[in-house]
């Protein structure tokens, strides 16, 4: 029997609550499909910081580096700067493990109320560059606390980085509709974004059988609302992908459905799977958190591990509970978090 070692970090806020539901669903389908999951728990996050002055141990990356995947809940707590929590835990994992692809699907499921008049047929895959771009450590502050204080932040775009994220988008498009949209802002950001466009255009020329579009990020934000079905695979820089993926999730009804994976395609290190919605401290501990984004992230993890049938069954279970209205209040239902867990297990026949 195939066994997988999964490093689990529940993190902060609702993270442990939704991770618990997703793990239960994964364990159920694993038993049915004949493979094993060994969950290795790590209590890292804001609570760990309050006790140790760090978001994770000094050797934390080494502890999880040999895992088959990382299953992550959320990070963030009122009173701690987001820059501290993110750069102390999540971003080091993305960079140390070369998880240069951030995948964020957005697919409408009938039964969800959305702000759009017609969301039927929305099925997007946002391919976000995940290790460079605007989220760079290059820069600094000068004259802190003085009238002359200023800050600099350098975006870093390499040919290597742009090429590999675009090639990944090409491969994804070949398995889907053959359409790729590149998001840019080269009319205003004169160096990095014109460079992005040039490299993407070179790859487009080598893959001319695909349908290519280049859209400015502000226009893209409007198109995701006005005509989202005009797009399929969307390749973006780190910042643009972060923003547009949240907007895409809103078009299908809720961030509570937004799954994601930070992928190391070469599999030289573990990939990481997490929900997009964050730690939601305002509802933590109330038992009403929507676990479906985390369960969707678990399905992405199973797919990455090569357990496609199990992944499809989990995704189908998510769709079924949504269609049945067996959902939490954020999606218009009345169920509590653990009630949704039971509904998922029923759909899985567990």
C-alpha positions as CSV (number, residue, x, y, z in Angstrom):
1,X,0.0,0.0,0.0
2,X,1.3,3.5,-0.9
3,X,1.7,5.7,2.1
4,X,2.2,9.5,2.1
5,X,3.8,11.7,4.8
6,X,2.0,15.0,5.0
7,X,3.3,17.8,7.2
8,X,0.3,19.5,8.7
9,X,0.3,23.1,10.0
10,X,-3.1,24.2,11.3
11,X,-1.8,27.7,12.0
12,X,-4.1,30.5,13.3
13,X,-7.7,31.4,13.7
14,X,-10.0,29.0,11.8
15,X,-7.1,27.2,10.3
16,X,-7.1,24.3,12.7
17,X,-10.9,23.9,12.4
18,X,-11.0,23.6,8.6
19,X,-7.9,21.5,8.4
20,X,-9.5,19.0,10.8
21,X,-12.5,18.6,8.5
22,X,-10.3,18.3,5.4
23,X,-8.1,15.7,7.1
24,X,-11.2,13.7,8.0
25,X,-12.4,13.7,4.4
26,X,-8.9,12.7,3.1
27,X,-8.6,9.9,5.7
28,X,-12.0,8.5,4.6
29,X,-11.3,8.5,0.9
30,X,-7.8,7.1,1.5
31,X,-9.2,4.1,3.3
32,X,-11.6,3.5,0.5
33,X,-9.0,3.9,-2.3
34,X,-6.4,1.8,-0.5
35,X,-3.6,4.3,0.3
36,X,-2.4,5.6,3.6
37,X,-1.8,9.1,5.0
38,X,0.6,9.8,7.9
39,X,-0.1,13.3,9.2
40,X,2.8,14.9,10.9
41,X,1.5,17.8,13.0
42,X,3.4,21.0,13.7
43,X,2.0,23.7,16.0
44,X,3.6,26.6,14.3
45,X,2.0,30.0,13.8
46,X,1.2,33.0,16.0
47,X,0.8,30.9,19.1
48,X,4.3,29.5,18.6
49,X,5.5,33.1,18.1
50,X,4.2,34.3,21.4
51,X,6.0,31.4,23.1
52,X,9.3,31.3,21.2
53,X,9.6,34.7,19.4
54,X,9.5,32.9,16.0
55,X,6.7,31.6,13.7
56,X,8.4,28.2,13.4
57,X,11.6,26.6,14.8
58,X,15.0,27.5,13.4
59,X,15.1,24.1,11.8
60,X,11.5,24.1,10.8
61,X,12.1,23.9,7.0
62,X,14.4,21.0,7.5
63,X,11.8,19.2,9.6
64,X,9.2,19.3,6.8
65,X,11.5,19.2,3.8
66,X,11.2,15.5,3.3
67,X,7.4,15.3,3.4
68,X,5.4,14.4,0.4
69,X,3.3,17.5,0.8
70,X,2.5,20.3,3.3
71,X,-1.1,20.9,4.3
72,X,-1.5,24.4,5.7
73,X,-4.4,26.1,7.4
74,X,-3.9,29.8,7.8
75,X,-1.6,32.4,9.3
76,X,-2.4,35.7,10.9
77,X,-3.6,37.1,14.2
78,X,-4.8,40.5,15.4
79,X,-2.0,42.3,17.1
80,X,0.8,40.8,15.0
81,X,1.8,42.5,11.7
82,X,0.9,40.5,8.6
83,X,4.4,41.0,7.4
84,X,5.7,39.2,10.4
85,X,3.4,36.3,10.2
86,X,3.6,35.8,6.4
87,X,7.3,36.3,6.1
88,X,7.9,34.2,9.2
89,X,6.2,31.1,8.0
90,X,4.4,30.9,4.7
91,X,6.7,32.8,2.4
92,X,9.9,31.0,3.6
93,X,8.3,27.7,2.7
94,X,7.3,28.9,-0.8
95,X,10.9,30.0,-1.5
96,X,12.9,27.4,0.2
97,X,11.0,24.6,-1.5
98,X,10.9,26.5,-4.9
99,X,7.1,26.4,-5.0
100,X,7.1,28.8,-7.9
101,X,3.6,28.1,-9.2
102,X,0.6,29.2,-7.2
103,X,-2.5,27.6,-8.6
104,X,-5.8,29.1,-7.8
105,X,-8.9,27.6,-9.5
106,X,-12.2,29.4,-9.6
107,X,-15.1,27.3,-10.8
108,X,-18.8,28.1,-10.3
109,X,-20.9,25.3,-8.7
110,X,-24.7,25.5,-9.1
111,X,-26.3,26.2,-5.7
112,X,-24.0,29.1,-4.7
113,X,-25.4,32.6,-4.6
114,X,-23.0,35.0,-6.4
115,X,-22.9,38.8,-7.0
116,X,-23.1,38.2,-10.7
117,X,-26.4,37.9,-12.6
118,X,-25.1,34.9,-14.4
119,X,-22.1,33.0,-13.1
120,X,-22.9,29.7,-14.9
121,X,-19.9,28.3,-16.7
122,X,-17.1,30.2,-14.9
123,X,-14.1,27.9,-14.8
124,X,-10.8,29.7,-14.4
125,X,-7.3,28.6,-13.5
126,X,-5.1,31.4,-12.2
127,X,-1.4,30.5,-12.6
128,X,0.4,33.0,-10.3
129,X,4.2,33.4,-10.2
130,X,5.0,32.6,-6.5
131,X,8.7,33.3,-5.7
132,X,9.7,36.6,-7.2
133,X,8.1,39.6,-8.9
134,X,6.7,42.3,-6.6
135,X,7.0,40.2,-3.4
136,X,10.7,40.8,-3.3
137,X,12.9,41.4,-0.2
138,X,14.9,44.0,-2.2
139,X,14.5,47.5,-0.8
140,X,14.5,49.3,2.5
141,X,13.6,52.3,4.6
142,X,15.5,55.6,5.1
143,X,15.2,58.2,7.8
144,X,12.6,56.4,10.0
145,X,10.6,58.7,12.1
146,X,11.8,61.9,10.4
147,X,10.0,64.1,7.9
148,X,12.4,62.9,5.2
149,X,11.5,59.2,5.7
150,X,11.0,57.1,2.6
151,X,10.8,53.5,1.5
152,X,11.9,51.7,-1.6
153,X,10.6,48.3,-2.8
154,X,12.2,46.6,-5.8
155,X,10.2,44.2,-8.0
156,X,12.4,41.4,-9.3
157,X,11.5,39.8,-12.6
158,X,13.9,37.3,-14.1
159,X,13.8,35.7,-17.6
160,X,14.1,32.3,-15.9
161,X,11.1,33.1,-13.6
162,X,8.8,34.5,-16.3
163,X,9.6,31.6,-18.7
164,X,8.9,28.8,-16.3
165,X,5.6,30.2,-15.0
166,X,4.4,30.8,-18.6
167,X,5.5,27.4,-19.7
168,X,3.5,25.9,-16.8
169,X,0.5,27.9,-18.0
170,X,1.0,26.6,-21.5
171,X,0.9,23.0,-20.2
172,X,-2.2,23.7,-18.2
173,X,-3.9,25.3,-21.2
174,X,-3.2,22.3,-23.4
175,X,-5.1,20.1,-20.9
176,X,-8.0,22.6,-20.8
177,X,-9.4,24.9,-23.6
178,X,-6.1,26.0,-25.2
179,X,-6.7,29.7,-24.1
180,X,-4.1,31.7,-22.2
181,X,-4.5,35.2,-20.9
182,X,-1.3,37.1,-19.7
183,X,-1.9,39.9,-17.3
184,X,0.4,42.9,-17.6
185,X,0.6,46.6,-16.8
186,X,3.2,47.6,-19.4
187,X,1.5,50.9,-20.2
188,X,2.5,52.2,-16.8
189,X,5.2,50.0,-15.4
190,X,7.8,50.5,-18.0
191,X,10.6,48.1,-17.2
192,X,9.4,45.0,-15.4
193,X,6.1,44.6,-17.2
194,X,7.5,45.3,-20.7
195,X,10.0,42.6,-20.0
196,X,7.2,40.3,-18.9
197,X,5.4,41.0,-22.1
198,X,8.5,40.3,-24.2
199,X,9.2,37.0,-22.6
200,X,5.6,35.9,-22.7
201,X,5.4,36.8,-26.4
202,X,8.4,34.7,-27.2
203,X,6.7,31.7,-25.6
204,X,3.4,32.5,-27.3
205,X,5.2,32.5,-30.7
206,X,6.5,29.0,-29.9
207,X,3.0,27.9,-29.0
208,X,1.0,29.6,-31.7
209,X,-1.6,26.9,-31.8
210,X,-2.9,28.2,-28.5
211,X,-5.2,31.2,-28.2
212,X,-3.3,34.1,-26.5
213,X,-4.4,37.4,-25.1
214,X,-2.5,40.1,-23.2
215,X,-4.7,42.2,-20.9
216,X,-3.8,45.1,-18.7
217,X,-4.5,44.3,-15.0
218,X,-7.1,47.0,-14.5
219,X,-9.0,45.9,-17.6
220,X,-8.6,42.3,-16.4
221,X,-10.3,43.2,-13.1
222,X,-13.3,44.5,-15.0
223,X,-13.4,41.6,-17.4
224,X,-13.5,39.1,-14.5
225,X,-16.7,40.7,-13.5
226,X,-18.2,41.6,-16.9
227,X,-17.2,38.6,-18.9
228,X,-15.3,36.0,-16.9
229,X,-16.1,33.2,-19.3
230,X,-13.9,34.9,-21.9
231,X,-10.9,33.5,-20.0
232,X,-9.6,30.2,-18.9
233,X,-5.9,29.9,-17.9
234,X,-4.7,33.3,-16.6
235,X,-0.9,33.7,-16.0
236,X,0.1,36.6,-13.7
237,X,2.9,38.0,-11.7
238,X,2.9,37.5,-7.9
239,X,1.0,40.7,-6.9
240,X,-1.5,40.6,-9.8
241,X,-2.2,37.0,-9.3
242,X,-2.8,37.5,-5.6
243,X,-5.4,40.3,-6.2
244,X,-7.1,38.8,-9.2
245,X,-7.6,35.4,-7.6
246,X,-9.5,36.9,-4.8
247,X,-11.7,38.8,-7.2
248,X,-12.2,35.6,-9.2
249,X,-13.3,33.8,-6.1
250,X,-15.8,36.5,-5.4
251,X,-17.4,36.0,-8.8
252,X,-18.1,32.3,-7.9
253,X,-19.7,33.3,-4.6
254,X,-17.2,33.2,-1.8
255,X,-13.6,33.1,-0.7
256,X,-14.8,30.2,1.4
257,X,-14.6,28.1,-1.8
258,X,-11.1,29.3,-2.9
259,X,-8.6,26.5,-2.8
260,X,-4.9,26.8,-3.8
261,X,-1.7,25.0,-4.2
262,X,1.9,26.3,-4.1
263,X,3.5,23.8,-6.5
264,X,7.1,22.7,-7.0
265,X,6.6,21.1,-10.4
266,X,10.0,19.4,-10.4
267,X,9.1,17.7,-7.1
268,X,12.5,18.4,-5.7
269,X,10.7,19.5,-2.5
270,X,7.2,19.3,-1.1
271,X,4.4,21.4,-2.5
272,X,2.0,23.2,-0.2
273,X,-1.8,23.3,-0.2
274,X,-4.0,25.8,1.6
275,X,-7.2,27.7,1.4
276,X,-7.1,31.3,0.3
277,X,-9.4,32.8,2.8
278,X,-7.0,33.4,5.7
279,X,-7.4,32.9,9.4
280,X,-10.7,34.8,9.8
281,X,-10.1,35.6,13.5
282,X,-13.6,37.2,13.9
283,X,-15.3,33.7,13.6
284,X,-12.5,31.5,15.0
285,X,-13.8,29.1,17.6
286,X,-17.5,29.7,16.8
287,X,-17.9,26.5,14.8
288,X,-19.3,28.2,11.7
289,X,-16.2,28.4,9.5
290,X,-16.7,27.1,5.9
291,X,-14.3,24.2,5.4
292,X,-14.9,23.7,1.7
293,X,-11.9,25.7,0.5
294,X,-9.6,23.7,2.7
295,X,-11.3,20.5,1.5
296,X,-10.8,21.7,-2.1
297,X,-7.1,22.3,-1.3
298,X,-7.0,18.7,0.0
299,X,-8.4,17.5,-3.4
300,X,-5.6,19.5,-5.2
301,X,-3.1,17.8,-2.9
302,X,-4.4,14.3,-3.7
303,X,-4.2,15.1,-7.4
304,X,-0.6,16.3,-7.0
305,X,0.2,13.0,-5.2
306,X,-1.1,11.0,-8.1
307,X,-4.4,9.9,-6.5
308,X,-6.6,11.3,-9.2
309,X,-9.7,9.1,-8.5
310,X,-9.6,10.1,-4.8
311,X,-9.2,13.8,-5.8
312,X,-12.2,13.6,-8.1
313,X,-14.3,11.9,-5.5
314,X,-13.6,14.7,-3.0
315,X,-14.3,17.4,-5.6
316,X,-17.6,15.7,-6.5
317,X,-18.5,15.5,-2.8
318,X,-17.9,19.3,-2.4
319,X,-20.2,20.0,-5.4
320,X,-22.9,17.7,-4.0
321,X,-23.1,19.4,-0.6
322,X,-23.2,22.8,-2.3
323,X,-26.0,21.7,-4.7
324,X,-27.9,20.2,-1.7
325,X,-27.5,23.4,0.3
326,X,-25.6,21.6,3.1
327,X,-23.4,24.6,3.7
328,X,-22.4,27.2,6.3
329,X,-24.0,30.6,6.7
330,X,-21.5,32.4,4.5
331,X,-22.9,30.4,1.6
332,X,-26.5,30.9,2.6
333,X,-26.9,27.7,4.6
334,X,-27.4,27.0,8.3
335,X,-24.9,24.2,9.0
336,X,-22.0,24.4,11.3
337,X,-18.5,23.4,10.4
338,X,-18.7,19.8,11.7
339,X,-22.2,19.4,10.1
340,X,-20.6,20.1,6.7
341,X,-18.0,17.4,7.6
342,X,-20.7,14.9,8.1
343,X,-22.4,15.9,4.9
344,X,-19.1,15.3,3.0
345,X,-18.6,12.0,4.6
346,X,-22.1,10.9,3.5
347,X,-21.4,11.9,0.0
348,X,-18.1,9.9,0.1
349,X,-20.0,6.9,1.5
350,X,-17.9,6.9,4.6
